[in-house]
């Protein structure tokens, strides 16, 4: 497989993942994804932003989220995000520290 074809297939898989999370499974909470898998929609939007910035496109965190979520992040939260239990919040603190900040206890 040539590099261009591989890139196109990877991009198609990413777009399908985005559609799955944004349209098919809006019920899945970011905190649950982070606690279970070590990443969430916000991570994906940050990776998108970082890739754009690395290629010379000036993109803020908010712009990256709006591209990934298909709407401003605050609108997404108001429509789809529910309150997390104290147990989920505690697990998130650990998952965020390990997976986003790279800190291990």
Backbone as ProteinMPNN parsed JSONL, in Angstrom:
{"seq_chain_A": "XXXXXXXXXXXXXXXXXXXXXXXXXXXXXXXXXXXXXXXXXXXXXXXXXXXXXXXXXXXXXXXXXXXXXXXXXXXXXXXXXXXXXXXXXXXXXXXXXXXXXXXXX", "coords_chain_A": {"N_chain_A": [[0.86, -1.182, 0.0], [0.591, 2.168, -0.88], [1.858, 5.31, 0.485], [0.039, 7.521, 0.264], [-2.459, 6.279, -0.108], [-2.627, 4.869, 2.31], [-2.728, 7.033, 4.118], [-5.171, 8.181, 3.339], [-6.945, 6.119, 3.991], [-6.522, 5.974, 6.765], [-7.46, 8.529, 7.46], [-10.146, 8.265, 6.719], [-10.944, 6.313, 8.553], [-10.611, 7.743, 10.934], [-12.526, 9.775, 10.549], [-14.816, 8.192, 10.627], [-14.723, 7.237, 13.256], [-15.054, 9.676, 14.58], [-17.68, 10.352, 13.698], [-19.074, 8.218, 14.82], [-18.761, 8.743, 17.576], [-19.874, 11.3, 17.757], [-22.402, 11.265, 16.577], [-23.612, 8.686, 16.606], [-23.206, 7.666, 19.191], [-23.818, 9.578, 21.283], [-24.577, 9.334, 23.839], [-22.55, 8.237, 25.326], [-20.417, 9.15, 27.818], [-17.761, 11.546, 28.145], [-16.163, 11.328, 30.441], [-16.456, 8.658, 31.151], [-15.262, 7.425, 28.946], [-12.62, 8.373, 29.223], [-11.926, 7.309, 31.718], [-12.058, 4.585, 31.201], [-10.679, 4.08, 28.739], [-8.587, 5.881, 28.58], [-8.605, 8.086, 26.958], [-10.625, 10.657, 25.42], [-13.329, 12.453, 23.79], [-12.43, 15.084, 24.008], [-9.679, 14.73, 24.084], [-9.253, 13.729, 21.493], [-10.024, 15.996, 20.024], [-8.054, 17.737, 20.879], [-5.754, 16.471, 19.893], [-6.253, 16.784, 17.201], [-6.138, 19.581, 16.999], [-3.436, 19.962, 17.768], [-2.134, 18.641, 15.649], [-2.903, 20.276, 13.521], [-1.69, 22.7, 14.316], [0.996, 21.897, 14.27], [1.383, 21.721, 11.592], [1.415, 24.284, 10.769], [-0.999, 25.663, 10.892], [-2.819, 27.96, 12.637], [-4.569, 27.166, 15.363], [-6.842, 27.333, 17.953], [-7.568, 25.867, 21.199], [-10.352, 25.942, 21.631], [-11.263, 26.257, 18.993], [-10.381, 23.858, 17.851], [-11.915, 22.039, 19.309], [-14.493, 22.813, 18.454], [-14.364, 22.126, 15.751], [-14.048, 19.33, 15.943], [-16.269, 18.525, 17.544], [-18.335, 19.568, 16.073], [-19.774, 21.721, 16.782], [-19.863, 24.487, 19.121], [-18.089, 23.718, 22.123], [-19.32, 24.188, 24.616], [-22.005, 24.14, 23.88], [-22.28, 21.446, 23.152], [-21.804, 20.22, 25.654], [-24.02, 21.186, 27.109], [-26.12, 19.946, 25.754], [-25.569, 17.158, 25.822], [-23.935, 16.235, 27.944], [-23.831, 14.712, 31.127], [-24.094, 14.92, 34.742], [-21.335, 13.771, 36.666], [-20.647, 11.12, 38.923], [-19.173, 11.28, 42.253], [-17.332, 9.178, 42.469], [-16.686, 8.578, 39.796], [-15.539, 11.003, 39.121], [-13.275, 11.006, 40.759], [-11.89, 8.786, 39.716], [-11.43, 9.82, 37.194], [-9.607, 11.886, 37.724], [-7.282, 10.431, 38.267], [-6.972, 9.022, 35.814], [-6.684, 11.164, 34.011], [-4.348, 12.352, 34.948], [-2.5, 10.286, 34.478], [-2.805, 9.682, 31.694], [-3.007, 12.066, 30.211], [-1.334, 14.005, 31.367], [0.863, 12.439, 31.765], [1.844, 11.469, 34.161], [2.758, 9.155, 36.59], [1.868, 7.442, 39.545]], "CA_chain_A": [[0.0, 0.0, 0.0], [1.397, 3.392, -0.929], [1.631, 6.226, 1.61], [-1.169, 8.324, 0.065], [-3.612, 5.417, 0.149], [-2.648, 4.628, 3.754], [-3.192, 8.281, 4.752], [-6.603, 8.325, 3.043], [-7.656, 5.114, 4.783], [-6.458, 6.427, 8.162], [-8.366, 9.681, 7.583], [-11.523, 7.75, 6.671], [-11.203, 5.647, 9.837], [-10.772, 8.807, 11.923], [-13.843, 10.402, 10.339], [-15.847, 7.256, 11.095], [-14.677, 7.296, 14.723], [-15.674, 10.941, 14.963], [-19.122, 10.221, 13.477], [-19.591, 7.286, 15.82], [-18.823, 9.416, 18.879], [-20.654, 12.534, 17.736], [-23.764, 11.059, 16.107], [-24.159, 7.379, 16.967], [-23.086, 7.384, 20.632], [-23.793, 10.802, 22.068], [-24.874, 8.957, 25.217], [-21.315, 7.849, 26.012], [-19.844, 10.33, 28.455], [-16.308, 11.696, 28.064], [-15.52, 10.857, 31.665], [-16.417, 7.195, 31.069], [-14.235, 7.077, 27.96], [-11.301, 8.637, 29.801], [-11.677, 6.362, 32.805], [-11.904, 3.237, 30.663], [-9.741, 3.959, 27.619], [-7.462, 6.804, 28.692], [-8.784, 9.224, 26.055], [-12.031, 11.002, 25.213], [-13.544, 13.368, 22.675], [-11.565, 16.251, 24.183], [-8.336, 14.314, 23.664], [-9.258, 13.678, 20.03], [-10.037, 17.363, 19.508], [-6.725, 18.311, 21.174], [-4.816, 15.885, 18.928], [-6.565, 17.447, 15.937], [-5.571, 20.93, 17.125], [-1.978, 19.846, 17.772], [-1.717, 18.294, 14.293], [-3.063, 21.486, 12.714], [-0.649, 23.648, 14.71], [2.288, 21.367, 13.816], [1.459, 21.933, 10.152], [1.41, 25.713, 10.509], [-2.33, 26.26, 10.994], [-3.05, 28.469, 13.98], [-5.871, 26.706, 15.826], [-6.956, 27.348, 19.41], [-8.244, 24.724, 21.819], [-11.777, 26.079, 21.378], [-11.498, 26.002, 17.573], [-10.211, 22.42, 17.657], [-13.109, 21.365, 19.841], [-15.642, 23.108, 17.587], [-14.212, 21.306, 14.547], [-14.293, 17.927, 16.25], [-17.63, 18.339, 18.058], [-19.322, 20.053, 15.107], [-20.482, 22.815, 17.445], [-19.076, 24.925, 20.281], [-18.033, 22.708, 23.174], [-20.337, 24.474, 25.637], [-23.287, 23.657, 23.356], [-22.249, 19.983, 23.279], [-21.985, 19.876, 27.073], [-25.405, 21.473, 27.507], [-27.032, 18.99, 25.122], [-25.284, 15.732, 25.961], [-23.142, 15.835, 29.107], [-24.55, 14.585, 32.393], [-23.238, 15.042, 35.921], [-20.588, 12.56, 37.014], [-20.621, 10.791, 40.353], [-17.872, 11.525, 42.882], [-16.426, 8.056, 42.157], [-16.202, 8.779, 38.431], [-14.652, 12.161, 39.131], [-12.003, 10.578, 41.363], [-11.217, 7.939, 38.73], [-10.995, 10.705, 36.124], [-8.39, 12.579, 38.161], [-6.179, 9.48, 38.078], [-6.828, 8.765, 34.379], [-6.176, 12.383, 33.378], [-2.952, 12.499, 35.363], [-1.692, 9.264, 33.821], [-2.903, 9.648, 30.241], [-2.839, 13.38, 29.586], [-0.144, 14.651, 31.92], [1.968, 11.491, 31.739], [2.339, 11.262, 35.51], [2.403, 7.885, 37.242], [2.173, 7.45, 40.985]], "C_chain_A": [[0.899, 1.236, 0.0], [0.983, 4.341, 0.198], [0.34, 7.031, 1.466], [-2.427, 7.511, 0.356], [-3.75, 5.143, 1.644], [-3.195, 5.854, 4.493], [-4.698, 8.46, 4.542], [-7.439, 7.331, 3.848], [-7.657, 5.51, 6.258], [-7.413, 7.597, 8.389], [-9.819, 9.229, 7.578], [-11.888, 7.062, 7.981], [-11.399, 6.683, 10.937], [-12.137, 9.469, 11.781], [-14.967, 9.493, 10.811], [-15.887, 7.209, 12.612], [-15.356, 8.572, 15.207], [-17.197, 10.859, 14.809], [-19.74, 9.314, 14.535], [-19.772, 7.982, 17.169], [-19.763, 10.612, 18.889], [-22.113, 12.327, 17.338], [-24.379, 9.766, 16.625], [-24.183, 7.141, 18.47], [-22.906, 8.653, 21.453], [-24.036, 10.518, 23.55], [-23.62, 8.586, 26.007], [-20.631, 9.111, 26.524], [-18.322, 10.344, 28.317], [-15.61, 11.111, 29.284], [-15.429, 9.327, 31.67], [-15.359, 6.731, 30.077], [-12.841, 7.251, 28.554], [-10.969, 7.604, 30.872], [-11.407, 4.957, 32.284], [-10.754, 3.128, 29.66], [-8.534, 4.887, 27.701], [-7.49, 7.939, 27.683], [-10.289, 9.465, 25.91], [-12.15, 11.929, 24.013], [-12.642, 14.592, 22.791], [-10.133, 15.931, 23.784], [-8.252, 14.304, 22.142], [-9.253, 15.086, 19.44], [-8.696, 18.048, 19.761], [-5.69, 17.764, 20.189], [-5.021, 16.508, 17.552], [-5.929, 18.839, 15.928], [-4.054, 20.883, 17.051], [-1.449, 19.521, 16.376], [-1.825, 19.503, 13.37], [-1.954, 22.481, 13.035], [0.729, 23.199, 14.217], [2.484, 21.583, 12.318], [1.301, 23.408, 9.778], [0.05, 26.384, 10.512], [-2.556, 26.69, 12.435], [-4.462, 28.104, 14.418], [-5.86, 26.681, 17.348], [-7.628, 26.064, 19.899], [-9.742, 24.759, 21.508], [-12.109, 25.799, 19.914], [-11.365, 24.509, 17.259], [-11.412, 21.644, 18.155], [-14.317, 21.592, 18.945], [-15.572, 22.297, 16.296], [-14.581, 19.867, 14.858], [-15.742, 17.676, 16.663], [-18.702, 18.76, 17.055], [-20.175, 21.176, 15.66], [-19.582, 23.322, 18.571], [-19.184, 23.905, 21.419], [-19.088, 22.941, 24.248], [-21.727, 24.026, 25.18], [-23.377, 22.137, 23.481], [-22.514, 19.582, 24.731], [-23.426, 20.084, 27.503], [-26.381, 20.437, 26.946], [-26.825, 17.552, 25.59], [-24.56, 15.312, 27.242], [-23.992, 15.795, 30.368], [-23.558, 14.729, 33.546], [-22.582, 13.701, 36.231], [-20.598, 12.369, 38.526], [-19.253, 11.128, 40.941], [-16.858, 10.414, 42.576], [-15.851, 8.206, 40.75], [-15.24, 9.959, 38.361], [-13.285, 11.81, 39.719], [-11.21, 9.707, 40.394], [-10.687, 8.776, 37.57], [-9.707, 11.429, 36.497], [-7.164, 11.702, 37.942], [-5.921, 9.277, 36.582], [-6.241, 9.971, 33.656], [-4.695, 12.551, 33.689], [-2.055, 11.518, 34.598], [-1.661, 9.425, 32.3], [-2.68, 10.982, 29.557], [-1.555, 14.037, 30.075], [1.073, 13.739, 31.931], [2.598, 11.226, 33.1], [1.857, 9.921, 36.045], [2.752, 7.996, 38.715], [3.124, 6.348, 41.346]], "O_chain_A": [[1.845, 1.331, 0.782], [-0.089, 4.2, 0.786], [-0.383, 7.207, 2.447], [-3.355, 8.005, 0.996], [-4.855, 5.178, 2.186], [-4.028, 5.721, 5.39], [-5.414, 8.848, 5.465], [-8.519, 7.672, 4.329], [-8.683, 5.394, 6.929], [-8.1, 7.645, 9.409], [-10.635, 9.746, 8.342], [-13.009, 7.206, 8.469], [-12.27, 6.515, 11.79], [-12.826, 9.698, 12.775], [-15.969, 9.973, 11.342], [-16.966, 7.148, 13.201], [-16.15, 8.536, 16.147], [-17.924, 11.263, 15.716], [-20.803, 9.614, 15.077], [-20.804, 7.829, 17.822], [-20.381, 10.909, 19.911], [-22.974, 13.122, 17.717], [-25.539, 9.752, 17.038], [-25.09, 6.478, 18.974], [-21.954, 8.779, 22.223], [-23.74, 11.35, 24.408], [-23.636, 8.619, 27.238], [-20.31, 10.019, 25.756], [-17.674, 9.299, 28.364], [-14.57, 10.466, 29.154], [-14.438, 8.766, 32.138], [-14.644, 5.762, 30.332], [-11.983, 6.381, 28.406], [-9.853, 7.087, 30.918], [-10.612, 4.221, 32.867], [-9.953, 2.196, 29.726], [-7.561, 4.702, 26.97], [-6.515, 8.679, 27.557], [-11.108, 8.603, 26.229], [-11.171, 12.159, 23.303], [-12.141, 15.088, 21.782], [-9.447, 16.775, 23.207], [-7.289, 14.811, 21.567], [-8.553, 15.343, 18.46], [-8.251, 18.855, 18.945], [-4.842, 18.513, 19.704], [-4.055, 16.732, 16.822], [-5.264, 19.222, 14.965], [-3.446, 21.685, 16.341], [-0.425, 20.066, 15.962], [-0.948, 19.733, 12.537], [-1.345, 23.044, 12.125], [1.537, 24.027, 13.794], [3.615, 21.624, 11.833], [1.08, 23.74, 8.613], [-0.052, 27.562, 10.168], [-2.49, 25.869, 13.35], [-5.437, 28.658, 13.912], [-4.976, 26.082, 17.96], [-8.178, 25.29, 19.116], [-10.333, 23.735, 21.163], [-13.127, 25.172, 19.622], [-12.153, 23.963, 16.486], [-11.871, 20.705, 17.504], [-15.087, 20.663, 18.701], [-16.598, 21.83, 15.799], [-15.345, 19.248, 14.117], [-16.37, 16.728, 16.191], [-19.856, 18.349, 17.177], [-21.189, 21.541, 15.066], [-18.624, 22.641, 18.937], [-20.239, 23.312, 21.641], [-19.688, 21.986, 24.74], [-22.535, 23.582, 25.995], [-24.416, 21.601, 23.866], [-23.343, 18.714, 25.003], [-23.992, 19.237, 28.194], [-27.363, 20.093, 27.604], [-27.792, 16.805, 25.741], [-24.577, 14.131, 27.589], [-24.766, 16.711, 30.645], [-22.344, 14.669, 33.35], [-23.19, 12.641, 36.079], [-20.562, 13.329, 39.294], [-18.277, 11.248, 40.202], [-15.665, 10.682, 42.441], [-14.658, 7.984, 40.54], [-14.249, 9.92, 37.633], [-12.257, 12.272, 39.224], [-9.997, 9.869, 40.263], [-9.624, 8.482, 37.024], [-8.811, 11.566, 35.665], [-6.128, 12.181, 37.482], [-4.776, 9.354, 36.135], [-5.389, 9.814, 32.782], [-3.892, 12.854, 32.806], [-0.979, 11.889, 34.13], [-0.599, 9.315, 31.688], [-2.206, 11.018, 28.422], [-0.78, 14.565, 29.278], [2.199, 14.212, 32.089], [3.753, 10.807, 33.183], [0.672, 9.601, 35.957], [3.779, 8.562, 39.09], [3.489, 6.206, 42.513]]}, "name": "protein", "num_of_chains": 1, "seq": "XXXXXXXXXXXXXXXXXXXXXXXXXXXXXXXXXXXXXXXXXXXXXXXXXXXXXXXXXXXXXXXXXXXXXXXXXXXXXXXXXXXXXXXXXXXXXXXXXXXXXXXXX"}
